[in-house]
Amino acid sequence: MRYGNIELLKDWQNSIDKVAELTRHSPVRTAKKSRLNDLLNTVSTGKIVGATEHKIDGKKLLSIHKLTTNTVPAFAECLGSIKEVPSFLKRFYPELSIRNDYRQACAIVESNIKQLPTKRSKCPREAKDLFVPMRLSDLLRSDKLLLLDCWRAINYATVNQFAGAPLVKTAGRGVYLTCDVINSMLKYPQRATRNKIYNALQLLRIAGFIRLAQDNELTPAGLKLQTVNKNGVTVRKNNVFILNDFDKADPKLITDNLRLDLTTRVSKAIIEKILGRENAKSYFPSIKSGVDEITIDKFKKAIEGKGLNPISTLSDAVNSMKSDLGISAPLARTYVNQLCQYKPMHLVKSKKIDAIAQGYDLKGFENIHSSEKLLLVEK
């Protein structure tokens, strides 16, 4: 986005007086702010960056050229470098206290943001396959763009917490994440739903871009966030994560094992097959449900030797699973989607008319409606 004051803010150290005028504020109102989005929600952020500001449900958003974004990504883009944030805050908002590892956190995020994959970037092909649409007609375009935005948002969430105590013992890497936190950091929030954000977060965890902080890695402040007292009972929240370096993550764990589908959550059994049972237990303790290993093995046997013959109609597969597992039809449909999401199953859904065009032998399925879907072994 092209903000009105972007050039001025990128060169703020040589334009102190002009930027000081833009950032004039009441220190009384900002002194106790500990998060960047709370600070930007209090001051005149639209005036600072050169954009139109408006509030939705009490949250400030910025608009320019019909595009709407959150305040933190807009502010970061205008500064040009994440590493400038601590110096900028110290210069124009001296009343704020900054945590001791904040500069280090900004340096980690700066490195990650610089490596955001694009078509022309030199990052590994696997990262491009996961995050970058190859063309406007790419069927996965919206999911790839949202996944990339969620990765950017996680980094901005690390920068967002400029005050307080570090959450993990490894300096600069602790970050508290929920769907709401990520949504407030997205550059393009209009693309997201809570379900898609949750699923994007799950995929980024599987690939190792972030991982759940273990108890021995948490500081006292992190432990307080990790557990809550609810009606006298201690409840685990599992929302404190460790931000990893972009180049140390493994996108192949996704591209080799899963079809990108942010509408369907990966089941516990599939995560165990990708990462191993112990890792799944340690880093995904809150994920309990979804298609299980027994059902996966049952479908594996069902597709053996099928070749170009359909396994069944989609409706029959859903009804069978509903009956065998004693679950609802919508849940059975979700389980089928999870089976199709797991690449080693080679299981896909297709309309009858499309299956014919792809050369499948529809013997026994000639009388079904042309629009009805079949479960097929991928060619």
N, C-alpha and C positions, 0 to 999 in steps of 0.2 A: 504494500500500500504506500501511496505517496503522501506523507503527512506534510503540512505546511511549514513546520519548523524543524524538519529532519536534518537539514544541513547545518542549521544553527546549533542544534543539540549535539551533533557529532563533533562539532568543534567548540564545545562549551568552555573548555579551559582557556580559549582565546576570546571568549565572548562573555566573560563573567557578569558584566553589568546588565547586558540584555537578558541573559538567562535568569539572573537574580530578580529582574522585574517580572518575568513570567512566573517565577516560583514564589512570589510573595504570598505569605500565609500567616495564620495565627498559630504560633508555637504551642499555645495552650491546647488547641484542638488536635495537634498531631503528636505531642510528646509521648503519649502512651501507646502509640501504634507499634505493633511488632511484625506486621505483615505488609508487604509492598502493596498488595491490592487494597488493603484497608486504608493505607496512606493515600493512594491514588483515588480512592473513593471519597476522601475527605477534601483534598485540594482540587484546584481547577485544572484537571488533567487535559481536558479538551483544549484549553488555552495554551498549556505547556507544549503539547505536541502539534497543535494546529489541526484540530479535527472537531467535528460536532459531537457533543456528549449528550447522552440521555440515559435515563434510569428505567430499568425494567425489574419489577419486584425488589426494589431497593438496591439493585446492583448497577453500577455505572458501566455503560458500554460506549464505545467510540465508533463513529461512522464517518466514512469518507468515500466518495464516488460509489454510493449505494452498497458498500461493503461494511459489515459490522464486525467489530472485534472486541476482545477484552482489553482492559487497560494495561496489564503487565506485558503481554507481547508487543503492544503498540509502543510502550515506553522503552522496552529493550531494543526494538528495531530502530527507534530514533537515536538512541545512544550509540548504536553501531557495534558496540562491544559490551558484553556482559561484565567484563572485568572493570568497566567504568562505573558500575552501579555503586560500589562502596564509597568511592571517591566523590561521586555526585551527591550521594546522600549526606556524607560528612560535610560537604561544602555548603549545600543549600538547605539542609535540614539538620543542623548541628545538635538540635535537642534530642535526636534519636540515639538510642544506644544500639550498637551493632555487636552481634555475638563474636566470640574470639576466632572462630574458624570460618567466618563468612567470606573473606577474600578467597580462601581455598575452595570453598563451594562454588564461587563465581568462576574461578579458573577452570574447575572440572567441567562446569556447564558450558563455558566458552568453547572448550575443546570439542564437546559433544555437538554443540550447535553448528560449529564450523564444518563438521563432518556429515551434516544432513545430506542424504543422498539425492542427487538429481540425475537426469539422463546423461549429462556430460561430466559428472564428477568421477573421480578415480577410486571411489570406494568399491568394495567387493561386489561382484555381480549378484551374489545372494541377497545383499542388502537392497540393491536396486529392484530385484525381483519381488521382494517383500513390500517395499515402500513406494516405488515409482511406477505410475501407469506408463505403458509404452506408447499408447496412442489415445486419442480422444474416445475411441470406440471400445477401449479396454473394458470388459465386463466387470472387472474388479476395481475400476477406477475410484469409485466413491469410498470403498473400504480401504484401499491403499492410502488415499489422501487423508482419511480420518486416522488411520493407524500412525501415519507420519506426524500428524498434528498432535496426537496423544503422546508420542515420544517427545516432541518439542515441549508439550505442556508439562510433562513430568520434570523436565529440566527447569522450566520456569518456576515450577512449584518449589524446587530446591532453592532458587534465588529468592522466592517470595518471602521465606521465613528469615528476615534479616536480624531479628533480635531473639533473645532467649538463650536457653542452653542447647548444645548439640544433642541430637537424639540417639546417635550411635557413636561408638568409641573411635571409629575410623573417621578422622576429621573431614568435615565438609560433605559427607555422603549421605547423611540421614535425611529422609523425606517422609512426611506423613501424607498418605494418599487415600482419597475416597473419590467416588464419581463426581461429587460436587466440587472437590478441590481441583480435579482435572478439568472439569467443565469451565471453571472460572479462569483457567490458564490457556484455554484453546484460542488459537488465532482465528479459527472459523467455527464458532460455537453453533452456528445454525445447521451444521452438518450432523451434529451428534444427538444421540438419544442415550439415556442412562444405560440401557442394555448394551448398546454398541460400545460405549466407553468401558463398561465392565469387561466385555469380551476382549477389547483391544488391550486392556491392562493385563488380562490373563495371558494373551499371546506374547506380550513383551516380557512377561515373567518367564515363560517357557523358554524363550530365546536367550534369556540372561541379561537383558538390558537393565532390569532391576531384579532384586530378589528380596524375599522376606527376611527382615533382620531377626536373628535368633536371640534368645534371652541373654546369652553371654556376650552378645555384641552391643546390647542396649545400655545406654547411660541411665541414671535414675529418672531423668526427664522422659526418655524413651519408654521406660518401663511403665511410667504413669499413663502414657498415651496408649500403650499396648493393652492395658487392662482397665476395665471400668467397674464401678460398684453399682449394680442394678438391683434395687430392692433387697439389699443386704447380701447379694450373691456376686462374686467376682466373675466377670465375663471377659473372655478374650476377644479383642477386636481385630488383631492381625492387620493393622494399617500402617505400621512403620516399616519402611523399605530402605534398602541400600542401593544408591544409584551407582551403576557400573559405567566404565568407559565404553563408548560406542564400539571401538575397535576390538574390545575383548568379548563382546557378545557373539552369539552363534546363530545368525538368521537361518542357517541350514536346518536347524531343528524344526523350524516352521515350514520352510519351503520343501523339505524332503518328506515331511510327515503329514502335513495338514493342508487342506484347501482353504484359502483365505475366505472366511465367512463370518462377519461380525454380528450376524443375527443369531448364530448358534454357539452356545458355550461348549467348550471341550470338557468331556467327562473325566472323572477321576481315573477311571481305568485306562483311558487313552493317554493321560498325562503319565501314568505309571509305565506304560509301554514306551513312551518317548524318553523319560528321564530316569526310570527305575523306581522301584517301590519306596526305598528309603528317602530319596530326594523328594518324591511326591508327598510323603508323609511329613517331612521337615518343612518344606517351603510352600505347600498347598494344604495346610491343615483344615481350612474352612470349606474345601470342596469335597463333598461326600457323595453326591448323587450323579445321575447320568447313566448312560448305557454301561453295563458291567462287562467284565471279562468273559463270563459264561456266554452272554448274548453275542459278543464279538466272535468267539470261537464257533458258536452255532452258525452264524452267518458265513464264516469262513468255509465251513464244511458245505454249506448250501450252495456256494458259488463254484466249488471245485468241478471242473470239467464242463461248466456251462457254456464256455466259449461265447458264441454269438446268440445264444438262447436266453431270453429273459428269465430271471429268477421267479418273479411274480409281478402282479400289479402292485402299485404302491398302496392302494386301499386294502388289499389282502394282507400285505406285510404289516400294515398298521393294526388291522383287526387281530391278526395272529399274535402280535406282540402284546396288544392290549389284553387278550385272553390269557396268554401264557404267564405274563408278569403281574396281572391284576392291577393295571394302571389305566389312567384315562386316555382317551383318544388323542388329545393334544400332546400329552406327554409321550405317548407311543410315537407320534409323528416327530417329536423332537429327538427321540432316540434314533429313529431312522436317519434323520439329518446328521446326527453325530457319527453314525456309521459311514455315511457318505463323505463326511468331513475328513475322516481318517484315511489318508492316501493308500497305505498298504492294503486296505480292503478292496481297492479297485471297484468300488460300488458307486453307481451313479443313477440319478433319476432322469427319465426322458419321456416326452410325450410319444405315443404310438407312432404318429406321423413322422417324427424325427428319427425314431428307431428304424423305421422302414428306410428312410433316406440314408441312414448310416450302414445299412446292409445287415441288420440283425434278422435272424430267422424267427418269425412270430408264430410258428406252428403252435396251436393251442390258444393263441391270443387273437385270432382273426376277428372275433365277434365283439371285442371291446370297442368303446367309442374312440374316435381318432384323437380326441384331446386327453384321454385318460393316460395317466403316467405309469410307466413300468420301472421296475428295478432291474438294472442291467450290470453286467460285468464290463468295465471300461475297456474300450478297444485299444 
